[in-house]
Amino acid sequence: MSISRPTIKRLFAKSNNQCAFPKCAAPIIVNGVVVGEICHIRARRKNGPRYDSSLSLKDKDDYPNLLLLCRTCHKRIDSDEATFTPELLAEIKALHEANGICEITPEVARDALLLIDSKQNSQRVTAKSSGNGVSIAVNGDVNAPISVKPTRERRAPKSKYPSNAIGADANLAGYVDYLFGLAVDYWKGVESMTPGRLGRKIKTKFRLKTRTRHHLPVERFNELVDFIIQDILIPSPVGKKHVRDGTKLCSSFNEWRGL
């Protein structure tokens, strides 16, 4: 059983091409490129987030059990099952889709099917071997082989951060680093506020000891951002000037992501 095309079309149309998570304006598809993900409210596989053994495979892939999220929000809800229960996600879905469009135009249908193609393409891999070489192709065969040593198994690099940590999400970690970079620039010239001292302020606030700001759980991302802005950026010489002049202190998370 898999998600049907009519279900995908309806899901995408009702999403208005936007992540369902409250206050997140991230798109699902940008210029024909899929950047969002299909989320199962109750997991499709055993041991998955919010798995419900009483739900049939057909029901798991049906419209009521699905919503569209950006990758950041998808990771966030799957990392905190205690907060994001099936009931809460169903409510989030209902609120988000209340203002979705009802008419599935050819353009909406075309874009919606990109979600299916993207999911299938990520799983379609073919391989041919000859001698000591290995030929690998994604979404079809290649004309020339790519030779690798068959005796060594390639493994994906293991993240040094827990799966629910800010550092495990490139968007969250990148934005925090952007703000910290501003902090270093804003305090430049003040000898008592070196990058090391600024980093220690964050460690002290969040009791990190030997850990870094990237080890903080995703749930504390907004708290960390608020602290950097309110307690580090604004009190800086450059920050005070921004406040006096009424100019923007920094980009918001969505602005930084280019949304």
CYANA upper distance limits for C-alpha pairs under 8 A (distance plus 0.5 A):
  1 MET  CA     57 LEU  CA      7.12
  1 MET  CA     58 LYS  CA      6.79
  1 MET  CA     61 ASP  CA      8.03
  2 SER  CA     58 LYS  CA      8.26
  2 SER  CA     61 ASP  CA      6.65
  3 ILE  CA      7 THR  CA      7.14
  3 ILE  CA      8 ILE  CA      7.45
  3 ILE  CA     61 ASP  CA      5.56
  3 ILE  CA     62 ASP  CA      7.17
  4 SER  CA      8 ILE  CA      6.89
  4 SER  CA     61 ASP  CA      8.43
  4 SER  CA     62 ASP  CA      8.45
  5 ARG  CA      9 LYS  CA      6.64
  5 ARG  CA    113 LEU  CA      7.51
  5 ARG  CA    116 ILE  CA      8.26
  6 PRO  CA     10 ARG  CA      6.67
  7 THR  CA     11 LEU  CA      6.50
  7 THR  CA     62 ASP  CA      7.35
  7 THR  CA     63 TYR  CA      6.21
  8 ILE  CA     12 PHE  CA      6.57
  8 ILE  CA     63 TYR  CA      8.43
  8 ILE  CA    112 ALA  CA      6.60
  8 ILE  CA    113 LEU  CA      7.50
  8 ILE  CA    115 LEU  CA      8.11
  8 ILE  CA    116 ILE  CA      8.10
  9 LYS  CA     13 ALA  CA      6.55
  9 LYS  CA    104 ILE  CA      7.57
  9 LYS  CA    108 VAL  CA      7.68
  9 LYS  CA    109 ALA  CA      6.02
  9 LYS  CA    112 ALA  CA      5.68
  9 LYS  CA    113 LEU  CA      7.50
 10 ARG  CA     14 LYS  CA      6.63
 10 ARG  CA     63 TYR  CA      8.46
 10 ARG  CA    104 ILE  CA      7.71
 11 LEU  CA     15 SER  CA      6.72
 11 LEU  CA     63 TYR  CA      7.33
 11 LEU  CA     66 LEU  CA      8.16
 11 LEU  CA     67 LEU  CA      7.45
 11 LEU  CA     68 LEU  CA      8.02
 12 PHE  CA     16 ASN  CA      7.21
 12 PHE  CA     17 ASN  CA      6.83
 12 PHE  CA     68 LEU  CA      8.02
 12 PHE  CA    108 VAL  CA      7.93
 12 PHE  CA    112 ALA  CA      6.10
 13 ALA  CA     17 ASN  CA      7.76
 13 ALA  CA    100 GLY  CA      6.94
 13 ALA  CA    101 ILE  CA      6.20
 13 ALA  CA    102 CYS  CA      7.33
 13 ALA  CA    103 GLU  CA      8.01
 13 ALA  CA    104 ILE  CA      6.75
 13 ALA  CA    108 VAL  CA      6.84
 13 ALA  CA    112 ALA  CA      8.18
 14 LYS  CA     97 GLU  CA      5.58
 14 LYS  CA     98 ALA  CA      8.18
 14 LYS  CA     99 ASN  CA      7.86
 14 LYS  CA    100 GLY  CA      4.43
 14 LYS  CA    101 ILE  CA      5.84
 14 LYS  CA    102 CYS  CA      7.27
 15 SER  CA     19 CYS  CA      7.71
 15 SER  CA     20 ALA  CA      7.37
 15 SER  CA     68 LEU  CA      7.50
 15 SER  CA     96 HIS  CA      7.44
 15 SER  CA     97 GLU  CA      6.23
 15 SER  CA    100 GLY  CA      6.17
 15 SER  CA    101 ILE  CA      8.43
 16 ASN  CA    100 GLY  CA      6.00
 16 ASN  CA    101 ILE  CA      7.29
 17 ASN  CA     27 PRO  CA      6.02
 17 ASN  CA     28 ILE  CA      5.75
 17 ASN  CA     29 ILE  CA      7.06
 18 GLN  CA     24 CYS  CA      8.42
 18 GLN  CA     25 ALA  CA      6.47
 18 GLN  CA     26 ALA  CA      6.22
 18 GLN  CA     27 PRO  CA      4.93
 18 GLN  CA     28 ILE  CA      6.04
 18 GLN  CA     68 LEU  CA      8.16
 18 GLN  CA     69 LEU  CA      8.03
 19 CYS  CA     24 CYS  CA      6.68
 19 CYS  CA     25 ALA  CA      6.70
 19 CYS  CA     26 ALA  CA      5.97
 19 CYS  CA     27 PRO  CA      6.50
 19 CYS  CA     28 ILE  CA      6.83
 19 CYS  CA     36 GLY  CA      7.90
 19 CYS  CA     68 LEU  CA      6.33
 19 CYS  CA     69 LEU  CA      4.83
 19 CYS  CA     70 CYS  CA      5.90
 19 CYS  CA     73 CYS  CA      8.46
 20 ALA  CA     24 CYS  CA      7.75
 20 ALA  CA     67 LEU  CA      7.41
 20 ALA  CA     68 LEU  CA      6.52
 20 ALA  CA     69 LEU  CA      6.09
 20 ALA  CA     92 ILE  CA      7.39
 20 ALA  CA     93 LYS  CA      6.88
 20 ALA  CA     96 HIS  CA      6.06
 20 ALA  CA     97 GLU  CA      8.40
 21 PHE  CA     69 LEU  CA      7.20
 21 PHE  CA     73 CYS  CA      7.13
 21 PHE  CA     92 ILE  CA      7.32
 21 PHE  CA     96 HIS  CA      8.29
 22 PRO  CA     92 ILE  CA      7.74
 22 PRO  CA     96 HIS  CA      8.21
 25 ALA  CA    254 ASN  CA      8.02
 25 ALA  CA    259 LEU  CA      7.99
 26 ALA  CA     70 CYS  CA      6.72
 26 ALA  CA    254 ASN  CA      8.04
 26 ALA  CA    259 LEU  CA      7.00
 27 PRO  CA     35 VAL  CA      7.76
 27 PRO  CA     36 GLY  CA      7.38
 27 PRO  CA     70 CYS  CA      7.58
 27 PRO  CA    259 LEU  CA      8.31
 28 ILE  CA     34 VAL  CA      6.64
 28 ILE  CA     35 VAL  CA      5.89
 28 ILE  CA     36 GLY  CA      4.66
 28 ILE  CA     37 GLU  CA      7.67
 28 ILE  CA     68 LEU  CA      7.79
 28 ILE  CA     69 LEU  CA      7.58
 28 ILE  CA     70 CYS  CA      6.84
 29 ILE  CA     33 VAL  CA      5.94
 29 ILE  CA     34 VAL  CA      4.97
 29 ILE  CA     35 VAL  CA      6.08
 29 ILE  CA     36 GLY  CA      7.07
 29 ILE  CA    111 ASP  CA      7.95
 30 VAL  CA     34 VAL  CA      7.01
 30 VAL  CA     35 VAL  CA      7.46
 32 GLY  CA    111 ASP  CA      7.43
 32 GLY  CA    114 LEU  CA      8.02
 33 VAL  CA    114 LEU  CA      8.41
 34 VAL  CA    114 LEU  CA      7.38
 34 VAL  CA    115 LEU  CA      7.01
 34 VAL  CA    118 SER  CA      7.37
 35 VAL  CA     70 CYS  CA      7.33
 35 VAL  CA     71 ARG  CA      7.92
 36 GLY  CA     68 LEU  CA      7.34
 36 GLY  CA     69 LEU  CA      6.15
 36 GLY  CA     70 CYS  CA      4.76
 36 GLY  CA     71 ARG  CA      6.24
 37 GLU  CA     68 LEU  CA      6.28
 37 GLU  CA     69 LEU  CA      5.97
 37 GLU  CA     70 CYS  CA      6.43
 37 GLU  CA     71 ARG  CA      6.70
 37 GLU  CA     74 HIS  CA      7.89
 37 GLU  CA    115 LEU  CA      8.33
 38 ILE  CA     66 LEU  CA      7.26
 38 ILE  CA     67 LEU  CA      6.53
 38 ILE  CA     68 LEU  CA      5.35
 38 ILE  CA     69 LEU  CA      7.02
 38 ILE  CA    115 LEU  CA      8.44
 39 CYS  CA     66 LEU  CA      6.14
 39 CYS  CA     67 LEU  CA      5.84
 39 CYS  CA     68 LEU  CA      6.38
 39 CYS  CA     69 LEU  CA      7.14
 39 CYS  CA     74 HIS  CA      7.29
 40 HIS  CA     44 ARG  CA      7.24
 40 HIS  CA     60 LYS  CA      7.67
 40 HIS  CA     61 ASP  CA      8.13
 40 HIS  CA     65 ASN  CA      6.21
 40 HIS  CA     66 LEU  CA      5.35
 40 HIS  CA     67 LEU  CA      7.25
 41 ILE  CA     50 ARG  CA      7.44
 41 ILE  CA     65 ASN  CA      5.64
 41 ILE  CA     66 LEU  CA      6.34
 41 ILE  CA     67 LEU  CA      7.77
 41 ILE  CA     86 PRO  CA      6.23
 41 ILE  CA     89 LEU  CA      6.95
 41 ILE  CA     90 ALA  CA      7.80
 42 ARG  CA     49 PRO  CA      7.23
 42 ARG  CA     50 ARG  CA      5.33
 42 ARG  CA     51 TYR  CA      5.53
 42 ARG  CA     52 ASP  CA      6.63
 42 ARG  CA     60 LYS  CA      7.31
 42 ARG  CA     65 ASN  CA      6.96
 42 ARG  CA     86 PRO  CA      6.93
 43 ALA  CA     47 ASN  CA      8.46
 43 ALA  CA     48 GLY  CA      5.59
 43 ALA  CA     49 PRO  CA      5.85
 43 ALA  CA     50 ARG  CA      6.08
 43 ALA  CA     51 TYR  CA      4.98
 43 ALA  CA     52 ASP  CA      7.60
 43 ALA  CA     60 LYS  CA      7.76
 44 ARG  CA     48 GLY  CA      7.53
 44 ARG  CA     51 TYR  CA      7.40
 44 ARG  CA     57 LEU  CA      7.63
 44 ARG  CA     60 LYS  CA      6.31
 44 ARG  CA     61 ASP  CA      8.00
 45 ARG  CA     51 TYR  CA      7.41
 46 LYS  CA     51 TYR  CA      6.57
 46 LYS  CA     53 SER  CA      8.21
 47 ASN  CA     51 TYR  CA      6.90
 49 PRO  CA     78 ASP  CA      6.34
 49 PRO  CA     81 GLU  CA      7.16
 50 ARG  CA     81 GLU  CA      7.24
 50 ARG  CA     85 THR  CA      7.56
 50 ARG  CA     86 PRO  CA      7.13
 55 LEU  CA     59 ASP  CA      6.60
 55 LEU  CA     60 LYS  CA      6.90
 56 SER  CA     60 LYS  CA      6.74
 57 LEU  CA     61 ASP  CA      7.07
 58 LYS  CA     62 ASP  CA      6.75
 59 ASP  CA     65 ASN  CA      7.66
 60 LYS  CA     65 ASN  CA      6.35
 60 LYS  CA     66 LEU  CA      8.46
 61 ASP  CA     65 ASN  CA      7.16
 61 ASP  CA     66 LEU  CA      7.61
 62 ASP  CA     66 LEU  CA      7.33
 63 TYR  CA     67 LEU  CA      8.47
 64 PRO  CA     90 ALA  CA      8.32
 65 ASN  CA     90 ALA  CA      8.31
 67 LEU  CA     93 LYS  CA      6.83
 69 LEU  CA     73 CYS  CA      6.56
 69 LEU  CA     74 HIS  CA      6.14
 70 CYS  CA     74 HIS  CA      6.61
 71 ARG  CA     75 LYS  CA      6.66
 72 THR  CA     76 ARG  CA      6.70
 72 THR  CA    169 ASP  CA      7.40
 72 THR  CA    171 ASN  CA      7.64
 72 THR  CA    172 LEU  CA      8.35
 73 CYS  CA     77 ILE  CA      6.73
 74 HIS  CA     78 ASP  CA      6.78
 75 LYS  CA     79 SER  CA      6.53
 75 LYS  CA    164 ASN  CA      8.19
 76 ARG  CA     80 ASP  CA      7.09
 76 ARG  CA    164 ASN  CA      7.78
 76 ARG  CA    218 VAL  CA      7.20
 76 ARG  CA    219 GLU  CA      8.32
 77 ILE  CA     81 GLU  CA      6.99
 77 ILE  CA     83 THR  CA      8.40
 77 ILE  CA     84 PHE  CA      6.18
 78 ASP  CA     84 PHE  CA      8.27
 79 SER  CA    163 SER  CA      7.90
 79 SER  CA    164 ASN  CA      5.87
 80 ASP  CA     84 PHE  CA      6.66
 81 GLU  CA     85 THR  CA      6.33
 84 PHE  CA     88 LEU  CA      6.37
 84 PHE  CA     89 LEU  CA      6.76
 85 THR  CA     89 LEU  CA      6.72
 86 PRO  CA     90 ALA  CA      6.53
 87 GLU  CA     91 GLU  CA      6.82
 88 LEU  CA     92 ILE  CA      6.68
 89 LEU  CA     93 LYS  CA      6.55
 90 ALA  CA     94 ALA  CA      6.69
 91 GLU  CA     95 LEU  CA      6.69
 92 ILE  CA     96 HIS  CA      6.57
 93 LYS  CA     97 GLU  CA      6.52
 94 ALA  CA     98 ALA  CA      6.49
 95 LEU  CA     99 ASN  CA      8.39
 96 HIS  CA    100 GLY  CA      7.93
104 ILE  CA    108 VAL  CA      6.29
104 ILE  CA    109 ALA  CA      6.73
105 THR  CA    109 ALA  CA      6.66
106 PRO  CA    110 ARG  CA      6.52
107 GLU  CA    111 ASP  CA      6.78
108 VAL  CA    112 ALA  CA      6.45
109 ALA  CA    113 LEU  CA      6.75
110 ARG  CA    114 LEU  CA      7.34
111 ASP  CA    115 LEU  CA      7.88
112 ALA  CA    116 ILE  CA      7.99
113 LEU  CA    117 ASP  CA      6.84
114 LEU  CA    118 SER  CA      6.37
115 LEU  CA    119 LYS  CA      6.75
116 ILE  CA    120 GLN  CA      6.66
117 ASP  CA    121 ASN  CA      6.35
118 SER  CA    122 SER  CA      6.74
119 LYS  CA    123 GLN  CA      7.41
120 GLN  CA    124 ARG  CA      6.78
121 ASN  CA    138 VAL  CA      8.14
121 ASN  CA    139 ASN  CA      6.65
124 ARG  CA    138 VAL  CA      6.77
124 ARG  CA    139 ASN  CA      6.17
125 VAL  CA    136 ILE  CA      8.13
125 VAL  CA    137 ALA  CA      6.61
125 VAL  CA    138 VAL  CA      5.24
125 VAL  CA    139 ASN  CA      6.63
125 VAL  CA    140 GLY  CA      7.86
126 THR  CA    136 ILE  CA      6.74
126 THR  CA    137 ALA  CA      5.94
126 THR  CA    138 VAL  CA      6.85
126 THR  CA    139 ASN  CA      7.97
126 THR  CA    140 GLY  CA      7.11
126 THR  CA    141 ASP  CA      7.19
127 ALA  CA    134 VAL  CA      7.78
127 ALA  CA    135 SER  CA      6.06
127 ALA  CA    136 ILE  CA      5.05
127 ALA  CA    137 ALA  CA      6.62
127 ALA  CA    141 ASP  CA      8.08
128 LYS  CA    134 VAL  CA      6.73
128 LYS  CA    135 SER  CA      5.46
128 LYS  CA    136 ILE  CA      7.04
129 SER  CA    133 GLY  CA      6.47
129 SER  CA    134 VAL  CA      4.98
129 SER  CA    135 SER  CA      6.09
130 SER  CA    134 VAL  CA      6.95
130 SER  CA    135 SER  CA      8.28
132 ASN  CA    147 SER  CA      8.22
132 ASN  CA    148 VAL  CA      8.47
132 ASN  CA    149 LYS  CA      7.72
132 ASN  CA    150 PRO  CA      7.22
133 GLY  CA    145 PRO  CA      7.95
133 GLY  CA    146 ILE  CA      7.56
133 GLY  CA    147 SER  CA      4.94
133 GLY  CA    148 VAL  CA      6.30
133 GLY  CA    149 LYS  CA      7.48
133 GLY  CA    150 PRO  CA      7.64
134 VAL  CA    145 PRO  CA      7.13
134 VAL  CA    146 ILE  CA      6.58
134 VAL  CA    147 SER  CA      5.76
134 VAL  CA    148 VAL  CA      6.64
134 VAL  CA    150 PRO  CA      7.97
135 SER  CA    142 VAL  CA      8.00
135 SER  CA    144 ALA  CA      8.09
135 SER  CA    145 PRO  CA      4.90
135 SER  CA    146 ILE  CA      5.53
135 SER  CA    147 SER  CA      7.13
136 ILE  CA    141 ASP  CA      7.83
136 ILE  CA    142 VAL  CA      7.68
136 ILE  CA    145 PRO  CA      7.59
136 ILE  CA    146 ILE  CA      7.14
137 ALA  CA    141 ASP  CA      5.47
137 ALA  CA    142 VAL  CA      6.10
159 SER  CA    168 ALA  CA      7.37
161 TYR  CA    165 ALA  CA      6.64
161 TYR  CA    167 GLY  CA      6.37
161 TYR  CA    168 ALA  CA      6.22
161 TYR  CA    214 HIS  CA      7.96
161 TYR  CA    215 HIS  CA      6.64
162 PRO  CA    167 GLY  CA      8.45
162 PRO  CA    168 ALA  CA      7.17
162 PRO  CA    215 HIS  CA      7.78
163 SER  CA    168 ALA  CA      6.22
164 ASN  CA    168 ALA  CA      7.33
164 ASN  CA    217 PRO  CA      6.13
164 ASN  CA    218 VAL  CA      6.40
165 ALA  CA    169 ASP  CA      7.82
165 ALA  CA    214 HIS  CA      7.05
165 ALA  CA    215 HIS  CA      5.81
165 ALA  CA    216 LEU  CA      5.96
165 ALA  CA    217 PRO  CA      4.70
165 ALA  CA    218 VAL  CA      5.79
166 ILE  CA    172 LEU  CA      6.29
166 ILE  CA    173 ALA  CA      6.07
166 ILE  CA    213 ARG  CA      8.36
166 ILE  CA    214 HIS  CA      5.57
166 ILE  CA    215 HIS  CA      6.70
166 ILE  CA    216 LEU  CA      6.36
166 ILE  CA    217 PRO  CA      6.23
166 ILE  CA    218 VAL  CA      5.52
166 ILE  CA    221 PHE  CA      7.39
167 GLY  CA    172 LEU  CA      7.73
167 GLY  CA    173 ALA  CA      5.59
167 GLY  CA    214 HIS  CA      4.78
167 GLY  CA    215 HIS  CA      6.61
167 GLY  CA    216 LEU  CA      8.35
168 ALA  CA    173 ALA  CA      7.99
168 ALA  CA    214 HIS  CA      8.38
169 ASP  CA    173 ALA  CA      6.52
170 ALA  CA    174 GLY  CA      6.20
171 ASN  CA    175 TYR  CA      6.72
171 ASN  CA    257 ARG  CA      8.08
172 LEU  CA    176 VAL  CA      6.82
172 LEU  CA    221 PHE  CA      7.92
173 ALA  CA    177 ASP  CA      6.65
173 ALA  CA    214 HIS  CA      6.94
174 GLY  CA    178 TYR  CA      6.60
175 TYR  CA    179 LEU  CA      6.80
175 TYR  CA    253 PHE  CA      7.06
175 TYR  CA    256 TRP  CA      7.56
176 VAL  CA    180 PHE  CA      6.69
176 VAL  CA    225 VAL  CA      7.30
177 ASP  CA    181 GLY  CA      6.48
178 TYR  CA    182 LEU  CA      6.88
179 LEU  CA    183 ALA  CA      6.76
179 LEU  CA    225 VAL  CA      8.31
179 LEU  CA    228 ILE  CA      7.53
179 LEU  CA    229 ILE  CA      8.14
179 LEU  CA    250 CYS  CA      8.13
180 PHE  CA    184 VAL  CA      6.84
180 PHE  CA    228 ILE  CA      7.77
181 GLY  CA    185 ASP  CA      6.89
182 LEU  CA    186 TYR  CA      6.40
182 LEU  CA    233 LEU  CA      7.99
183 ALA  CA    187 TRP  CA      6.65
183 ALA  CA    198 LEU  CA      8.27
183 ALA  CA    228 ILE  CA      8.31
183 ALA  CA    232 ILE  CA      6.98
183 ALA  CA    233 LEU  CA      6.02
183 ALA  CA    236 SER  CA      8.31
184 VAL  CA    188 LYS  CA      6.56
184 VAL  CA    194 THR  CA      7.80
184 VAL  CA    195 PRO  CA      6.29
184 VAL  CA    198 LEU  CA      8.13
186 TYR  CA    233 LEU  CA      7.37
186 TYR  CA    236 SER  CA      6.40
186 TYR  CA    237 PRO  CA      7.00
186 TYR  CA    238 VAL  CA      5.55
186 TYR  CA    239 GLY  CA      7.16
187 TRP  CA    193 MET  CA      6.79
187 TRP  CA    194 THR  CA      8.10
187 TRP  CA    236 SER  CA      6.18
187 TRP  CA    237 PRO  CA      7.09
187 TRP  CA    238 VAL  CA      7.78
188 LYS  CA    193 MET  CA      8.27
188 LYS  CA    194 THR  CA      8.17
190 VAL  CA    194 THR  CA      7.90
192 SER  CA    197 ARG  CA      8.04
193 MET  CA    197 ARG  CA      6.05
193 MET  CA    198 LEU  CA      6.74
194 THR  CA    198 LEU  CA      6.79
195 PRO  CA    199 GLY  CA      6.63
196 GLY  CA    200 ARG  CA      6.73
197 ARG  CA    201 LYS  CA      6.87
198 LEU  CA    202 ILE  CA      7.30
198 LEU  CA    232 ILE  CA      8.20
199 GLY  CA    203 LYS  CA      6.87
200 ARG  CA    204 THR  CA      6.43
201 LYS  CA    205 LYS  CA      6.64
202 ILE  CA    206 PHE  CA      6.67
202 ILE  CA    213 ARG  CA      7.61
202 ILE  CA    228 ILE  CA      8.32
203 LYS  CA    207 ARG  CA      5.98
203 LYS  CA    208 LEU  CA      5.30
203 LYS  CA    209 LYS  CA      6.84
203 LYS  CA    211 ARG  CA      8.38
203 LYS  CA    212 THR  CA      7.49
203 LYS  CA    213 ARG  CA      7.55
204 THR  CA    208 LEU  CA      7.22
204 THR  CA    209 LYS  CA      8.05
208 LEU  CA    212 THR  CA      6.84
208 LEU  CA    213 ARG  CA      7.90
211 ARG  CA    215 HIS  CA      6.75
212 THR  CA    216 LEU  CA      8.04
216 LEU  CA    220 ARG  CA      7.04
216 LEU  CA    221 PHE  CA      8.01
217 PRO  CA    221 PHE  CA      7.63
220 ARG  CA    224 LEU  CA      6.66
221 PHE  CA    225 VAL  CA      6.69
222 ASN  CA    226 ASP  CA      6.56
223 GLU  CA    227 PHE  CA      6.71
224 LEU  CA    228 ILE  CA      6.79
225 VAL  CA    229 ILE  CA      6.73
226 ASP  CA    230 GLN  CA      6.30
226 ASP  CA    231 ASP  CA      8.43
227 PHE  CA    231 ASP  CA      5.81
227 PHE  CA    232 ILE  CA      7.56
228 ILE  CA    232 ILE  CA      5.52
228 ILE  CA    233 LEU  CA      6.71
229 ILE  CA    233 LEU  CA      5.33
229 ILE  CA    234 ILE  CA      6.63
230 GLN  CA    234 ILE  CA      6.02
230 GLN  CA    235 PRO  CA      8.00
231 ASP  CA    235 PRO  CA      6.90
232 ILE  CA    236 SER  CA      6.94
233 LEU  CA    238 VAL  CA      8.39
233 LEU  CA    239 GLY  CA      5.91
233 LEU  CA    249 LEU  CA      8.26
234 ILE  CA    238 VAL  CA      8.34
234 ILE  CA    239 GLY  CA      4.83
234 ILE  CA    240 LYS  CA      6.26
234 ILE  CA    243 VAL  CA      7.96
234 ILE  CA    249 LEU  CA      8.21
235 PRO  CA    239 GLY  CA      6.52
235 PRO  CA    240 LYS  CA      6.52
236 SER  CA    240 LYS  CA      6.55
237 PRO  CA    241 LYS  CA      6.95
238 VAL  CA    242 HIS  CA      6.86
239 GLY  CA    243 VAL  CA      6.82
239 GLY  CA    249 LEU  CA      6.98
240 LYS  CA    244 ARG  CA      6.67
241 LYS  CA    245 ASP  CA      6.54
242 HIS  CA    246 GLY  CA      6.27
242 HIS  CA    247 THR  CA      5.48
242 HIS  CA    248 LYS  CA      6.97
242 HIS  CA    249 LEU  CA      6.40
243 VAL  CA    247 THR  CA      7.05
243 VAL  CA    249 LEU  CA      8.03
251 SER  CA    255 GLU  CA      6.12
251 SER  CA    256 TRP  CA      6.19
252 SER  CA    256 TRP  CA      6.50
253 PHE  CA    257 ARG  CA      6.81
254 ASN  CA    258 GLY  CA      6.80
254 ASN  CA    259 LEU  CA      5.80
255 GLU  CA    259 LEU  CA      6.17
